[in-house]
């Protein structure tokens, strides 16, 4: 004997046949007694070579065997076959990768993660040590307290180390109020510009290097800007990082409206696209407005911890829950954030995985990536770093910053 799960339509057909046989005296001898049917439980019906193949005893009287249709049907219990959960597949029939597949947890092979011991004090030697394997920061323009020493005294920068290894830094007052207003007005004036006009920036729907395995969600709006229209950002980036203009990717302006975000992602470039400028060595972004903690929009590093003293303060207040001690940089108008997606030899650093939190108010930033080698821009059309050279020189002279590339 064997058993199998039958489709409901087939069971219904068999039931009808059974009723038909019960109503016909000439074939009653071939019908198994109802007690045999009632002994078959759950989702299986037992067969012994098919109907009418077994030897039969003399048929009992029809009256003794008569049962109502409802009682006969109650003897046959048919359950649907249990549904089996299957992984979701893509259009090629392959399992869709999960977040852990794309952004696997770090291992000891990925290197140490060392938070700073005190987020309020600046030590120039600590910063130099933190940057020894990266393109670094031009520490010659900062004093022992982290204050910039360029000649524009009214808007001195304040350098702060937020994480030791991998290094993450902030620069307060990197943009003046006038700088912030200039770039915010560029966003407004280039709204909807898809490259058909003569604006300073082109709005694109796919603003990042693509990857077939990317699970990141980006719902913000990005404008790729002409180098010559962003001379202030480029000059200050050159002064801070001491890099050549030719290494700079197209400067970008980004706006997050309420409810928008950029989920977990790396800033590194996929290997198939390294032919243009090599790997990204540094990320520089500047916040163009403030957002309070309860309004979201922070830049969060999944695997990095806040400065030790800040974590302790949160614990004392009873607010350290879950991942509350993840390194999170809150948007503050004019403040720059600097970190390094790769080491100076071009090896990507997975420890810098980060996201832009969902913003509950509008959030705006200016951003720039620095490459290993000379980078050729693709948008807007005929966008060249050399076009910004004179404007950058003028801005550096105004700042009083010397001895940069």
C-alpha positions in Angstrom: 0.0 0.0 0.0 1.1 3.6 -0.5 -0.4 7.0 0.3 -0.4 10.3 -1.4 -1.9 13.7 -1.0 -4.7 14.3 -3.5 -5.9 17.6 -5.0 -9.4 18.6 -3.7 -10.9 18.3 -7.2 -9.8 14.7 -7.5 -11.2 13.9 -4.0 -14.5 15.5 -5.0 -14.6 13.3 -8.1 -13.9 10.2 -6.0 -16.6 11.2 -3.5 -19.2 11.5 -6.3 -18.2 8.1 -7.6 -18.5 6.6 -4.2 -22.0 8.0 -3.8 -23.0 6.7 -7.2 -21.7 3.2 -6.2 -23.6 3.3 -2.9 -26.9 4.0 -4.7 -26.4 1.1 -7.2 -27.2 -2.4 -5.7 -25.5 -4.2 -8.6 -22.0 -2.9 -7.7 -22.4 -2.6 -3.9 -20.1 -5.6 -3.5 -17.2 -3.6 -4.9 -17.6 -0.7 -2.5 -15.5 -0.7 0.7 -17.6 -0.4 3.9 -17.9 3.1 5.3 -16.0 2.1 8.4 -13.0 1.5 6.2 -13.3 5.0 4.7 -13.7 6.6 8.1 -10.5 5.0 9.3 -8.5 7.1 6.8 -7.6 10.3 8.6 -6.2 13.7 7.8 -5.0 14.5 4.3 -4.4 10.9 3.0 -6.7 8.4 1.3 -5.4 4.8 1.2 -5.6 2.7 -1.9 -5.1 -1.1 -2.4 -4.7 -1.6 -6.1 -7.7 0.6 -7.0 -11.4 0.1 -6.7 -12.9 -3.4 -7.1 -9.8 -5.5 -7.2 -10.0 -7.2 -3.8 -12.2 -10.3 -3.1 -15.5 -9.4 -1.6 -18.0 -11.0 0.8 -21.6 -11.3 0.1 -23.3 -8.0 0.0 -25.3 -7.0 3.0 -28.8 -5.7 2.6 -29.1 -2.2 1.1 -31.1 -1.0 4.1 -28.4 -1.9 6.6 -25.8 0.0 4.6 -27.8 3.1 3.9 -26.3 6.3 5.2 -27.1 9.9 4.5 -24.9 11.8 2.1 -23.8 14.2 4.9 -22.6 11.3 7.1 -20.7 9.8 4.2 -19.0 13.1 3.4 -18.1 13.5 7.1 -16.3 10.3 7.0 -13.9 11.6 4.4 -11.7 14.3 5.8 -9.4 16.1 3.3 -6.9 18.7 4.3 -4.9 20.9 1.9 -1.3 20.0 1.6 0.9 22.2 3.9 2.3 25.2 2.1 6.1 25.3 1.9 7.9 28.6 2.2 10.3 29.2 -0.6 12.9 32.0 -0.9 12.2 34.9 -3.1 13.8 34.6 -6.5 15.0 37.2 -9.0 14.2 37.2 -12.7 17.1 34.7 -13.3 15.7 32.3 -10.7 18.4 33.0 -8.2 17.7 33.8 -4.5 17.5 37.5 -3.8 20.4 38.5 -1.6 19.5 39.7 1.9 21.0 42.7 3.8 23.4 40.4 5.6 24.6 39.1 2.2 25.4 42.6 1.0 26.5 44.2 4.3 28.0 41.2 6.2 28.9 41.7 9.9 32.5 42.6 10.4 35.1 40.1 11.4 38.5 40.3 13.0 40.0 40.3 9.5 38.4 43.7 8.8 40.6 45.4 11.3 40.1 47.0 14.7 37.5 49.7 15.5 38.8 52.2 18.0 36.6 55.0 19.3 38.1 58.2 20.7 38.5 58.3 24.4 37.3 61.8 24.9 35.2 63.6 22.2 35.8 67.1 23.6 39.6 67.3 23.6 41.8 67.7 20.5 45.2 66.2 20.3 47.1 66.8 17.1 49.3 63.8 17.5 46.2 61.5 17.9 44.8 62.9 14.6 48.1 62.4 12.8 48.3 58.8 14.0 44.7 58.1 13.0 45.4 59.3 9.5 48.7 57.5 8.9 47.1 55.0 6.4 44.9 57.4 4.6 45.3 60.4 2.4 45.0 62.5 5.5 44.2 66.0 6.5 46.4 69.1 6.1 47.2 69.5 9.8 49.6 72.4 9.0 46.6 74.8 8.8 45.5 73.9 12.4 46.9 74.9 15.7 47.4 72.6 18.8 43.7 73.2 19.7 42.3 72.2 16.4 41.6 75.8 15.3 42.5 76.8 11.7 45.1 79.4 11.3 44.1 80.8 7.9 43.8 84.6 7.7 40.0 84.7 7.6 39.8 85.1 11.3 36.0 85.7 11.4 35.3 82.1 10.3 38.0 79.9 11.8 37.5 76.2 11.4 37.4 73.8 14.3 38.8 70.3 13.6 37.5 67.4 15.8 38.3 63.7 15.8 35.1 61.7 16.1 36.5 58.2 15.7 40.1 57.0 15.9 40.2 53.9 13.7 38.8 54.1 11.1 39.2 57.9 11.3 36.1 60.1 11.1 36.4 63.9 11.6 34.2 66.9 11.6 35.1 70.5 10.8 32.9 73.2 12.3 32.5 76.5 10.5 33.8 74.9 7.3 31.1 76.9 5.4 30.2 80.5 6.3 26.6 81.5 6.4 27.1 83.1 3.0 28.5 79.9 1.6 25.5 77.9 2.9 23.0 80.4 1.4 24.8 80.3 -2.0 24.5 76.5 -2.3 20.9 76.4 -1.0 20.0 78.9 -3.6 21.6 76.7 -6.3 19.3 73.9 -5.3 16.3 76.1 -5.8 17.4 77.6 -9.1 18.2 74.2 -10.6 15.1 72.4 -9.5 14.0 70.1 -12.4 17.0 70.9 -14.6 17.7 67.7 -16.5 20.6 69.1 -18.5 18.6 70.8 -21.2 19.2 74.3 -19.8 22.1 76.5 -19.0 22.0 76.0 -15.2 24.9 75.3 -12.9 23.8 71.8 -12.0 21.9 68.8 -13.5 19.4 66.8 -11.6 19.8 63.1 -11.9 17.7 60.1 -10.7 20.7 57.7 -10.3 23.3 59.7 -8.5 25.6 56.9 -7.2 27.9 54.4 -8.8 25.7 51.3 -9.6 26.1 47.8 -8.3 24.1 44.8 -9.3 24.1 43.7 -5.6 23.0 47.0 -4.1 20.1 46.9 -1.7 20.4 50.5 -0.8 17.4 52.8 -0.9 18.1 56.4 -1.9 15.0 58.6 -2.1 16.7 62.0 -2.1 17.3 64.4 -5.0 20.9 65.0 -6.3 22.3 67.7 -8.5 25.7 67.2 -10.2 27.3 70.6 -10.4 29.8 72.3 -12.7 33.2 72.6 -11.1 33.4 76.3 -11.9 30.1 77.0 -9.9 31.5 75.2 -6.8 34.9 77.0 -6.4 34.3 77.6 -2.7 33.7 73.9 -1.9 36.6 72.9 -4.1 39.1 75.4 -2.6 38.2 74.5 1.0 38.4 70.8 0.2 41.9 71.3 -1.4 43.0 73.3 1.6 41.7 70.7 4.1 42.8 67.5 2.2 45.8 68.9 0.2 44.7 67.1 -3.0 44.8 68.0 -6.7 41.6 69.3 -8.3 42.0 66.6 -11.0 41.2 64.0 -8.3 37.8 65.5 -7.5 34.6 63.9 -8.6 31.7 66.1 -9.7 30.6 68.2 -6.7 27.0 67.4 -5.7 24.2 69.1 -3.9 21.7 66.7 -2.2 18.2 67.4 -0.8 16.3 65.0 1.5 12.6 65.9 1.9 10.5 64.7 4.8 10.5 60.9 4.9 13.5 60.5 2.6 16.7 58.6 3.3 19.8 56.9 2.0 19.9 53.4 3.6 23.1 51.4 4.5 25.8 51.8 1.8 29.5 52.0 1.1 31.0 54.9 -0.7 33.6 52.7 -2.4 33.4 52.2 -6.1 32.6 48.8 -7.6 35.7 47.2 -9.1 34.2 47.2 -12.6 34.2 51.0 -12.6 37.7 51.8 -11.2 39.1 52.7 -14.5 38.0 56.3 -14.1 40.1 57.7 -11.3 40.5 54.6 -9.2 39.0 54.2 -5.8 37.4 56.9 -3.7 39.8 57.8 -0.9 37.9 60.4 0.9 34.3 61.5 1.5 33.6 65.2 2.3 30.1 66.4 2.9 28.9 69.7 4.4 25.5 70.1 6.0 23.6 73.1 4.8 21.0 73.2 7.6 20.4 72.1 11.2 18.3 69.1 12.2 17.6 68.2 15.9 18.1 64.7 17.1 14.3 64.0 17.1 14.1 65.1 13.5 16.3 62.4 12.0 18.6 63.0 9.1 21.9 62.0 10.9 24.8 60.2 9.3 25.1 56.9 11.1 28.0 54.5 11.0 26.8 50.9 11.7 29.9 49.5 13.2 31.5 52.5 14.8 30.9 53.7 18.4 30.4 57.2 19.7 33.2 58.8 21.7 33.5 57.1 25.1 32.4 60.1 27.2 29.3 60.6 25.0 28.3 56.9 25.4 28.7 57.2 29.2 26.5 60.3 29.3 23.8 58.5 27.5 24.0 55.5 29.9 23.8 57.9 32.9 20.6 59.4 31.4 19.2 55.9 30.8 18.9 56.5 27.1 21.4 53.9 25.9 19.2 51.3 24.2 19.9 49.0 21.3 22.3 50.8 19.0 22.1 54.2 20.6 25.9 54.3 20.9 26.4 54.0 17.1 28.5 56.9 15.9 25.9 59.4 14.6 26.7 62.8 13.2 23.9 65.3 13.5 23.4 67.9 10.7 24.7 71.3 11.7 24.7 74.1 9.2 28.2 74.8 7.9 29.8 71.7 9.5 31.8 69.3 7.3 32.1 65.6 7.9 35.2 63.7 6.6 35.8 60.0 6.4 37.7 57.5 4.2 36.0 54.8 2.2 39.4 53.3 1.3 43.0 53.4 2.5 45.5 55.4 0.6 46.6 52.3 -1.3 43.0 52.0 -2.7 41.9 49.0 -0.6 38.3 49.6 0.4 37.4 49.8 4.1 34.2 48.0 5.0 34.2 49.6 8.5 32.8 52.8 7.0 29.4 51.4 6.2 26.9 54.2 6.9 23.5 55.6 6.1 21.5 58.8 6.1 18.7 58.5 8.5 15.1 59.1 7.5 14.7 62.9 7.6 11.6 64.3 9.3 12.4 67.8 8.0 14.2 68.9 4.9 17.9 68.2 4.9 20.5 69.6 2.4 24.1 68.8 1.9 27.0 69.6 -0.4 29.3 66.6 -1.0 32.5 65.7 -2.8 34.6 62.6 -3.3 38.3 62.4 -3.8 39.8 59.7 -6.0 43.2 58.0 -6.2 44.0 59.4 -9.6 42.8 61.9 -12.2 39.0 61.6 -12.6 37.0 62.5 -15.7 33.6 64.0 -15.1 30.6 62.9 -17.1 27.9 65.4 -16.1 27.1 68.1 -16.8 28.3 68.0 -20.3 31.9 69.4 -20.8 32.4 69.6 -17.0 36.1 70.1 -16.4 38.1 70.7 -13.2 40.4 73.1 -15.0 37.4 75.5 -15.4 37.4 76.0 -11.7 41.1 76.6 -11.3 41.1 80.4 -11.3 38.1 80.5 -8.9 39.8 78.1 -6.5 43.0 80.2 -6.5 41.0 83.3 -5.7 39.2 81.5 -2.8 42.4 80.2 -1.4 43.9 83.6 -1.5 40.9 85.1 0.3 41.2 82.4 3.0 44.9 83.0 3.3 45.7 79.3 2.9 49.1 78.6 1.3 51.2 75.7 0.3 48.5 73.5 -1.1 48.4 71.7 -4.5 
